[in-house]
Structure formats: structure tokens, C-alpha cells
Amino acid sequence: MSQLGVITDRDITMGCGLNHKALWEITAREVWNNRQVFTSHPDDDIHTALQAMSEHRILVTDGNGHLEGILSADDIVACSEKGASGRKAPELSYEDTIGMLKTVCNHH
């Protein structure tokens, strides 16, 4: 059985700094450190993904658990919309996005 996880460039640099190791001395296991992995399905409501985004990325998997993509904070920002007076509220508002970004920033 394989396990899914995401290691970012930030994870690597933080892992090196916190473990006082050079890049060539650190392993993926030390950087990942068995953190919880959040997954979402392609048809899940975007607000469900926002709630789980205490980390920067969420793995998007199909019904069989196979990786289909990665949802990042950048994706959320790019898809958010400003609400306008007299218009239907956007599915993903700027307020939703700012709330998620505050959570991510406070987590680190």
C-alpha cells in the first residue's frame, strides 16, 4: 500500500533549518514527518476544501484514491470573485479566500 503526501520547497527549507541539516543530508521522511494528508474529490464543494486547508495544498483524488491533482492556495485565489451589489453572491468570494489565507498564515 502506498501513502500520498506533498512536500513543498518551503517544507524542505524549513526542514533543513529546523533540523540543522544541509539539503543533501535531509530525507523526505524527516521533512514530511507523518503529517496528516487532506484529500478532496473533484465534485466536493469548494467550501469543504477551504475548511480543510490548514496546510497549503489538498490532494484531489478519485473514488479509488488515485491522485487527480493538487489544490493550492494559489488556485483558490485565482478562482475567487468579488461580490457586487445587486448580483448573486459568487460561489467562492474574496471573503472566503481571505478567511482561508488567514488560517494558513496563522498556522505557520
Backbone hydrogen bonds, N-H to C=O, Kabsch-Sander energy under -0.5 kcal/mol:
donor,donor_aa,acceptor,acceptor_aa,energy
12,I,8,T,-2.1
13,T,9,D,-2.3
14,M,10,R,-2.8
15,G,11,D,-2.7
16,C,12,I,-2.4
17,G,13,T,-2.2
18,L,14,M,-3.1
19,N,15,G,-1.8
20,H,16,C,-0.7
20,H,17,G,-0.6
21,K,16,C,-2.1
25,E,22,A,-1.9
26,I,22,A,-0.9
26,I,23,L,-0.7
31,V,27,T,-1.5
32,W,28,A,-3.0
33,N,29,R,-2.7
35,R,32,W,-1.3
40,S,59,L,-2.2
44,D,41,H,-2.0
48,T,45,D,-1.0
49,A,45,D,-1.3
50,L,46,I,-2.1
51,Q,47,H,-1.7
52,A,48,T,-1.2
53,M,49,A,-0.7
53,M,50,L,-0.9
54,S,52,A,-2.0
55,E,52,A,-0.6
58,I,71,L,-2.5
59,L,38,F,-2.1
60,V,69,G,-3.1
61,T,40,S,-2.8
61,T,59,L,-0.6
62,D,66,H,-2.2
65,G,62,D,-2.0
68,E,60,V,-3.7
69,G,60,V,-1.5
71,L,58,I,-3.3
72,S,70,I,-0.6
73,A,56,H,-0.9
76,I,72,S,-1.7
77,V,73,A,-2.5
78,A,74,D,-2.4
79,C,75,D,-1.3
80,S,76,I,-1.0
80,S,77,V,-0.7
81,E,92,L,-2.7
87,R,84,A,-2.1
94,Y,81,E,-1.2
97,T,93,S,-2.0
98,I,94,Y,-2.9
99,G,95,E,-2.1
100,M,96,D,-1.9
101,L,97,T,-2.6
102,K,98,I,-2.4
103,T,99,G,-1.7
104,V,100,M,-2.3
105,C,101,L,-2.7
106,N,102,K,-2.6
107,H,103,T,-1.7
108,H,104,V,-1.2
